[in-house]
């Protein structure tokens, strides 16, 4: 029984980010590899996070990361993969959510976030997986949408335009 518990703990640790208790990048990559048409990929990035660490210290930065992780976890469905992607970035796979479902989820995250009176904001990029599109391409489109949100003034969500995928 103890060996089973130890194995379960090791498995959980291998799939979980230790700071936020969200899924880690490895778990996200697995979810990304299983994308289906209509699934949404979302990348969330804290705005001006370096200044949070510089001004308030790394412990405060860790608190901010945990707080946003809590907001993401609170609004996500059980089928969603919510992960810490790296640094101050989070990545989500939202099965069958499409762009509309992803935007609704982000609206709920923003409401939960603003209720905490946070010291920073966040931006998000969304891409909907198209038929025949490689998962890596969907991720790149979500990342490009995130950069568009940043360039448009931050503290906003951007949905990547629909793409026509050429099947070869």
DRENFIMAR-65983 format. One line per 4 residues: number of its first residue (from 1); their letters; for each residue x, y, z of C-alpha. Coordinates in steps of 0.2 Angstrom, whole numbers. Layout:
NUM	a	X,Y,Z; ...
END
This chain:
1	xxxx	0,0,0; 14,12,4; 23,8,-12; 6,12,-22
5	xxxx	5,29,-12; 23,33,-16; 21,29,-34; 5,40,-35
9	xxxx	14,54,-27; 28,53,-39; 16,53,-54; 7,68,-47
13	xxxx	24,77,-44; 29,73,-62; 13,81,-69; 12,96,-57
17	xxxx	20,113,-56; 26,114,-38; 23,133,-36; 5,134,-42
21	xxxx	-1,116,-41; -7,117,-59; -2,105,-72; 16,107,-78
25	xxxx	22,110,-96; 24,91,-99; 6,88,-95; 1,103,-106
29	xxxx	11,96,-120; 1,79,-118; -15,89,-119; -9,99,-134
33	xxxx	-5,83,-143; -23,77,-141; -31,93,-149; -47,91,-159
37	xxxx	-56,103,-171; -64,116,-161; -53,115,-145; -46,131,-139
41	xxxx	-28,134,-134; -26,149,-123; -9,157,-117; -11,169,-102
45	xxxx	4,181,-97; 5,192,-82; 8,210,-88; 24,219,-82
49	xxxx	28,204,-71; 46,209,-69; 42,225,-61; 31,215,-48
53	xxxx	47,205,-44; 58,221,-44; 46,232,-34; 39,220,-22
57	xxxx	51,205,-21; 50,187,-28; 39,181,-13; 26,193,-19
61	xxxx	29,188,-37; 26,170,-31; 10,175,-22; 4,183,-38
65	xxxx	7,168,-48; -2,157,-36; -17,169,-35; -19,169,-54
69	xxxx	-17,150,-54; -31,149,-41; -42,160,-52; -39,149,-67
73	xxxx	-42,133,-58; -58,141,-50; -66,144,-67; -60,130,-77
77	xxxx	-70,115,-81; -64,97,-76; -60,93,-94; -49,108,-96
81	xxxx	-30,107,-95; -24,122,-85; -5,123,-83; 9,134,-79
85	xxxx	19,135,-96; 34,144,-89; 39,159,-79; 23,170,-78
89	xxxx	14,162,-93; 0,149,-91; -7,139,-105; -24,130,-107
93	xxxx	-32,118,-118; -51,120,-118; -59,105,-126; -74,109,-138
97	xxxx	-74,127,-131; -71,136,-147; -67,155,-147; -83,160,-138
101	xxxx	-81,147,-124; -63,153,-122; -68,171,-121; -81,167,-108
105	xxxx	-69,158,-97; -57,172,-98; -71,184,-93; -74,174,-78
109	xxxx	-55,173,-74; -54,192,-75; -69,194,-63; -61,183,-51
113	xxxx	-44,191,-53; -51,209,-51; -60,204,-35; -43,201,-28
117	xxxx	-37,219,-31; -21,213,-40; -5,223,-42; -4,218,-60
121	xxxx	-15,213,-75; -14,199,-88; -16,197,-106; -22,182,-116
125	xxxx	-21,175,-133; -33,162,-140; -32,151,-155; -45,138,-160
129	xxxx	-39,122,-167; -43,120,-186; -46,104,-195; -29,97,-202
133	xxxx	-19,110,-192; -4,103,-182; -6,107,-164; 11,116,-164
137	xxxx	3,128,-176; -12,131,-165; 0,135,-151; 9,147,-162
141	xxxx	-7,156,-167; -12,158,-148; 5,165,-144; 4,177,-159
145	xxxx	-13,183,-152; -5,185,-135; 8,197,-143; -6,206,-152
149	xxxx	-15,209,-135; 1,215,-127; 4,227,-142; -14,233,-141
153	xxxx	-11,240,-123; -11,224,-112; -25,219,-100; -35,211,-114
157	xxxx	-39,195,-123; -36,192,-142; -43,179,-153; -33,173,-167
161	xxxx	-42,174,-184; -49,158,-191; -37,150,-203; -39,140,-219
165	xxxx	-28,125,-217; -22,117,-233; -21,98,-232; -7,91,-242
END
